[in-house]
Every structure is written in structure tokens, then in C-alpha cells.
Amino acid sequence: MTAKPAAVCAACNANLPEGRSAIYDSLFEVYACGSSCWSEWYAENEAGYKRRWTEAVDL
């Protein structure tokens, strides 16, 4: 019987077992295996970040 993964990489869909390190994005609540997967995921979701974290303001 295969153990359930602790998380799944948002970029490559790799199973991330408990006990290993990963990158976690608390805004979108996703995990990435490492910096290359994180960069790939971010590049595809950059517009979502900009919509959530940027706004026009009066100074």
C-alpha cells in the first residue's frame, strides 16, 4: 500500500512525502519541489500575483 503524499508540487505534480523540504506559497497555498519548479509555477501565475498584490493609490 502506498503512503499518501504530504503535498503535491504545483508545477510538476510530483508527490512530496513527509520529511522532505519544499517551497510553500502561503498566498496561493501551493507547494513546489524546489526553486526551478517554483519559478515555473510563478511564471505561469504572475498575473494572479499582480492582481492580488498591486493597486493604484493616491499619494
C-alpha positions as CSV (number, residue, x, y, z in Angstrom):
1,M,0.0,0.0,0.0
2,T,1.4,3.4,-1.0
3,A,1.5,6.2,1.6
4,K,-0.4,9.3,0.9
5,P,1.9,12.2,0.0
6,A,2.1,15.2,2.4
7,A,1.8,17.6,-0.6
8,V,1.9,17.7,-4.4
9,C,4.2,20.1,-6.4
10,A,2.0,22.7,-8.2
11,A,4.4,22.8,-11.2
12,C,5.3,19.1,-12.0
13,N,2.7,17.3,-9.9
14,A,5.4,15.3,-8.1
15,N,4.4,13.7,-4.8
16,L,6.1,15.4,-1.9
17,P,6.4,12.9,1.0
18,E,6.5,13.9,4.6
19,G,10.0,14.6,5.9
20,R,11.4,16.4,2.8
21,S,11.7,20.1,2.3
22,A,9.7,22.1,-0.2
23,I,8.8,25.6,-1.1
24,Y,5.3,26.8,0.2
25,D,3.4,29.8,-1.1
26,S,1.1,30.9,1.6
27,L,-0.9,33.3,-0.6
28,F,-2.0,30.7,-3.1
29,E,-1.5,27.7,-0.7
30,V,0.7,25.7,-3.2
31,Y,3.9,23.7,-2.8
32,A,6.8,23.4,-5.2
33,C,9.6,20.8,-5.1
34,G,12.4,23.3,-5.4
35,S,13.3,26.7,-6.9
36,S,13.1,25.6,-10.6
37,C,9.5,24.3,-10.1
38,W,8.7,27.4,-8.1
39,S,10.0,29.7,-10.9
40,E,8.0,27.7,-13.5
41,W,4.8,27.9,-11.4
42,Y,5.3,31.6,-10.7
43,A,5.9,32.5,-14.3
44,E,2.5,30.9,-15.2
45,N,0.7,32.7,-12.3
46,E,2.4,36.1,-12.3
47,A,-0.8,37.9,-13.4
48,G,-2.6,36.5,-10.4
49,Y,0.0,37.8,-8.1
50,K,-0.1,41.3,-9.6
51,R,-3.9,41.3,-9.3
52,R,-3.8,40.4,-5.6
53,W,-0.8,42.5,-4.5
54,T,-0.8,45.7,-6.6
55,E,-3.2,48.6,-6.8
56,A,-3.3,52.2,-7.8
57,V,-3.0,54.6,-4.9
58,D,-3.2,58.4,-4.5
59,L,-0.1,59.9,-3.0
